[in-house]
């Protein structure tokens, strides 16, 4: 079973709620994307339900500069966005806390 795969899709096929705030390093990134005619060093990562997991700023630059019919390379992972968010924001922190508890109790036993 492949965990993720690359494909070329149109920007309009990606579900995206809104463009997000920009900081200075994002402006530099946007100039680089425009100068490279939309080719990305790091593809946008999407879930199996075509929601962005990583690449919001890259998506906004491409959409603004090249339009919704622009073809871009993405990496598609085989889980939906809600499951990804649960893993990232709940399970990983819980595992970290559990690891800390184990480390502290192990030191007490020594």
C-alpha positions in Angstrom: 0.0 0.0 0.0 1.4 3.4 -1.0 1.3 5.9 1.8 1.4 8.9 -0.6 1.8 9.6 -4.2 2.5 12.5 -6.5 0.0 13.7 -9.2 -0.7 16.8 -11.3 -4.0 18.5 -10.7 -5.6 21.8 -11.4 -5.7 24.3 -8.5 -9.5 24.5 -8.7 -9.6 20.8 -7.7 -8.1 21.6 -4.3 -10.5 22.5 -1.5 -9.2 25.6 0.1 -11.1 27.8 2.5 -9.1 31.1 2.4 -5.7 32.6 1.8 -3.8 33.2 5.0 -1.6 36.0 6.4 1.7 36.8 4.8 5.1 37.4 6.5 8.3 38.6 4.9 9.7 35.1 4.2 6.5 34.3 2.4 7.0 37.2 0.1 10.4 36.0 -0.8 8.9 32.5 -1.4 6.2 34.0 -3.7 8.8 35.8 -5.8 10.7 32.5 -6.2 7.6 30.6 -7.3 6.7 33.3 -9.8 10.3 33.4 -11.2 10.2 29.6 -11.6 6.9 29.9 -13.5 4.9 28.1 -10.8 7.3 25.1 -10.3 7.5 24.3 -6.7 10.6 23.1 -4.8 8.2 21.4 -2.4 4.8 20.3 -3.7 1.6 21.1 -1.9 0.4 18.2 0.3 -3.3 17.3 0.1 -5.5 14.8 1.9 -7.5 12.1 0.1 -10.5 14.6 0.2 -8.3 17.2 -1.6 -7.9 19.5 1.4 -4.5 21.2 1.9 -2.4 19.7 4.7 0.8 21.6 3.8 1.3 24.4 1.3 -1.4 27.1 2.0 0.9 30.0 1.0 2.2 28.2 -2.1 -1.4 27.5 -3.1 -2.3 31.2 -2.7 0.7 32.4 -4.8 -0.1 29.9 -7.6 -3.8 30.8 -7.5 -3.2 34.6 -7.6 -0.5 34.5 -10.3 -1.6 31.7 -12.6 -5.3 31.2 -11.9 -7.5 28.2 -10.9 -6.8 26.3 -14.2 -3.1 26.1 -13.5 -1.7 22.5 -13.2 0.5 21.9 -10.2 2.2 18.9 -8.7 0.8 17.7 -5.3 1.5 14.9 -2.9 -1.7 13.2 -1.9 -1.8 11.2 1.3 -4.4 8.4 2.0 -6.2 10.0 4.9 -8.8 12.7 5.1 -8.0 16.1 6.7 -10.0 15.5 9.9 -8.1 12.3 10.7 -4.8 14.1 10.0 -5.8 17.0 12.3 -6.7 14.5 15.1 -3.3 12.7 14.7 -1.4 16.0 14.6 -3.1 17.9 17.3 -4.3 15.2 19.7 -2.5 11.9 19.4 1.1 13.1 18.9 0.9 15.5 21.9 -0.6 12.7 24.0 2.2 10.3 23.0 4.7 13.0 23.9 3.1 13.5 27.4 3.0 9.7 27.9 6.7 9.5 27.0 7.6 12.2 29.5 5.6 10.4 32.2 7.4 7.2 31.5 10.8 8.9 31.5 10.1 10.6 34.9 8.7 7.4 36.5 11.7 5.4 35.2 14.1 7.9 36.7 12.3 7.7 40.1 12.7 3.9 40.0 16.5 4.1 39.5 
